């Protein structure tokens, strides 16, 4: 999941820069909020799979 969230991040940046509406994101504020929340999703995916602790041990 973390890799997926990282992979779609450039598309989200493009949507913000081109002011494209999609998925209910019809304002720049909503699109910018998603960009900041994307890092939370990446961290959550890594935490929930314990990827950080596995990397520290291995």
C-alpha positions as a printed Julia matrix, in Angstrom:
58×3 Matrix{Float64}:
   0.0    0.0     0.0
   2.81   2.39    0.83
   4.3    1.86   -2.63
   0.9    2.54   -4.2
   0.5    5.79   -2.25
   4.0    6.84   -3.34
   3.26   5.88   -6.96
   0.11   8.02   -7.2
   1.69  11.02   -5.49
   3.02  12.57   -8.76
  -0.49  12.37  -10.21
  -1.87  14.17   -7.18
   0.74  16.9    -7.57
  -0.19  17.25  -11.24
  -3.87  17.49  -10.36
  -3.06  20.27   -7.88
  -0.86  22.2   -10.33
  -3.32  21.93  -13.24
  -6.37  22.62  -11.03
  -8.09  19.44  -12.26
 -11.29  18.39  -10.5
 -11.81  14.72   -9.62
 -13.2   12.57   -6.83
 -14.88  15.53   -5.11
 -11.7   17.57   -5.0
 -13.04  20.72   -6.59
 -10.89  23.34   -4.84
  -7.16  23.91   -4.55
  -7.48  23.72   -0.77
  -8.91  20.21   -0.93
  -6.25  19.1    -3.41
  -3.48  20.57   -1.24
  -4.95  18.89    1.83
  -4.78  15.55    0.05
  -1.09  16.1    -0.7
  -0.33  16.59    2.99
  -2.57  13.68    4.02
  -0.81  11.42    1.51
   2.3   11.33    3.74
   0.08  10.23    6.63
  -1.28   7.39    4.49
   2.24   6.28    3.57
   3.33   6.32    7.22
   0.16   4.46    8.24
   0.75   1.74    5.64
   4.34   1.26    6.81
   3.35   1.27   10.48
   0.4   -1.1    10.1
   2.58  -3.68    8.34
   5.44  -3.15   10.8
   7.75  -2.42    7.89
   9.79   0.04    9.96
  10.57  -2.45   12.73
  11.38  -5.18   10.21
  13.85  -2.88    8.48
  15.57  -1.93   11.76
  16.09  -5.61   12.67
  17.13  -6.78    9.21
